[in-house]
């Protein structure tokens, strides 16, 4: 099978949330700190996401999520965020996670 290249400029990879905690120090409300495993090749990264509107931190642990991984790193209230955890807005504009329907290998690239 030939490798399929991503049609996107950004790399969106599958990761598993290892740990999550509320992030009240952030300027935006309802932020969550995430530690995400992208698999053997990419290892563990950190991400800050506005997820507390819909998810308790302990509900996020063990979930597979999609992460934009080549956007660079930003510091949010002293926390290094290395990826953008992908979501879509609900009726009020708060993020709802985009997740694989079934478990897939970590680090997999969205195409």
Secondary structure, 3 states (H helix, E strand, C coil): CCCCCCCCCCCEEEEEEEEEEECCCCCCCCCEEEEEECCCCCCEEEEEECCCCCCCHHHHCCCEEEEECCCCCEEECCEEECCEECEEECCCCCEEECCCCCCCCCCCECC
